[in-house]
């Protein structure tokens, strides 16, 4: 029977999920932030305890957002256990769910069994990692300042992120990530942000952006390497999820030393889209 996990069990669950990395990353990292009290108002669900097959982390803070983001880890190739948990989460939030983290085979099975209420919202994504030996320092021009993302960068980050329109709570979501996650930002001499990247709340490096007039300065590679150094120093894992159809992003990651995780792709599906 699907159930919510009590906070006293978070550490035990985190330790289990850590042993199943990289496949568990999109449930492991929000749980890690939750246990450290950096994230709030999240609920952790399993299909059963302690012999779980599925973990789902939902956001109880932004219930009015549509669709509602949830992060999952599914041990099975079949979707029955995942469906049982998602059905309860969708009912609890009274919302459709945008599900991050399941394997394409699980997404296919979920759609096959529940095609009237489940659909893919994008192509699958490769999962890549950056080995420590490939983390290098790249030069930043002297007249630029390296800092972290903060509240006064928020409006620019939201405006420049191409997917902001997908989420009704994009600004609040990005504000929260800026507040709890490692990030790197480069400002020009006027103090304006011109390049940035952060670790998203599901563990992957993301939201990389370079203002158009600075793209030839290789600042995208520079901020990515600076963030990778920061994550390594903090003992955090370095992953990136890249849409299989985004050839420019794939080439960027390969050029910067990222390596594909063998047999590991993730799907993005909306669950319960016709029930709200």
Secondary structure, DSSP 8 states (H G I E B T S, - for coil): --EE--GGGHHHHHHHHHHTTTTTHHHHHHHHHHHTTSS-SEEEEESSSSS-SEEEEEESS-TTSSSEEEEEEE-SSSSHHHHHHHHHHHHHHTS-EEEES--HHHHHHHHHHSTTTEEE-S--EEEEEE-GGG-------TTSEEE---GGGHHHHHHH-TTGGG-TTHHHHHHHHHHHS-EEEEE-TTS-EEEEEEE-TTSEEEEEEE-GGGGGGTHHHHHHHHHHHHHHHTT---EEEEETT-HHHHHHHHHTTEEEEEEEEE-EEEESTT--
